[in-house]
C-alpha cells in the first residue's frame, strides 16, 4: 500500500498527548494527522482497536501487548500490525525495583501510615536489604531482561523461565516452562513479564502460589489474565505468599470492590509500569523506522501480523 496519510488515534492520549507524537513525527515525508481523519488514513498509530482500522494498510500499537487486536481479521484484510516491544526494559525494570525496594525498606507501609498522620515504626525484623535475595522472572523478553538488569544491579540474584530453558544474558539460570514450579520455589520474588496468549492464559495458577515460599512476594507487570487472580487473592488471604505488587489485572480498572485494594502487603499500580515522559519519542522512533523501511521496501520492524 501507498503511505501518504498516517493517523494518530485519540486512544494514545491514555499514555501521552497524541499531539506530542504528531509533532515528533512532523518531519516524516507523509502527512501525520489527528484522530478526526483516521478513516481517510493509510496507517494508524493507536492504543485501542477499532473496526475502521481493518480498512487501513498498517496499524502500529503503542503498547508491546497486542492481545486487544483481532489477528485473524488483520490477516484476512491484509492489514499489517506492528507493536512497541523493545522500549519498556528500563521503565518496567525500575518500576519492579521500586516494588521490591518498597517491600524491603517498608516504604508502602510508611506511605499508608502517612495518609493517617501515624508515626509507626516497623518491627525490628520487618525490613531487609536486597543483596542476597533472589528473584525468578517468568518471561525473558524485553521486560524480563530489563527487570533482570536493574535487579541485578541491586544485588538480587535473578533466574528466568522461558519455553526452551536456553540461557539468556543477565539471568544466572534459566528454567523451561515445564519446570516452572521448581523455578518459583525458594526465591523471595516471583515476577511475571509474559504477554497474554492462549498459551499463557492462567499459566500462573494456584499450583504456582502453592509452590512459592510463604515469605515470597509476587509481581505481575505482564498482563492480568496470565494470572488466575482468584487463586492469587486466595494465596494472599491464606498467607501462603507474603505479598504482591500488581500493575495489571483481569479487569481494568481494578474494580473498587476488589479485595486486592484493601490488603496491607499488596501494592496496586494502575497499568503504568512503563510510563515515562519519553514514551512518545520511544514509540515514535519505531514508527519512524517503519516509515523508512516502507519507503525502501524493507520488512517492518516489530511486525506481529
Ligand atoms: P517481548 O516480545 O520482548 O517478550 C515477551 C517474551 O515472552 C518473549 O521472550 C517470548 O518468548 C516470551 N513468551 C511468550 N509466550 C511464552 C510462553 N508461553 N511461555 C514462556 N515465555 C513466553 O515483549 P515485552 O516487551 O517484554 O512485553 C511482554 C508483555 O508485557 C507484553 O506483551 C505486554 O502484554 C506486557 N507489557 C506490560 C507493560 C505494563 O505497562 N505493565 C508494559 C509493556 C509490556
Boltz pocket constraint, residues with backbone or C-beta under 6 A from the ligand:
constraints:
  - pocket:
      binder: B
      contacts: [[A, 64], [A, 65], [A, 66], [A, 84], [A, 85], [A, 86], [A, 87], [A, 88], [A, 92], [A, 139], [A, 140], [A, 141], [A, 142], [A, 143], [A, 144], [A, 161], [A, 162], [A, 163], [A, 177], [A, 193], [A, 194], [A, 195], [A, 196], [A, 197], [A, 199], [A, 200], [A, 220], [A, 221], [A, 222], [A, 223], [A, 247], [A, 248], [A, 271], [A, 272], [A, 273], [A, 274], [A, 275]]
      max_distance: 6.0
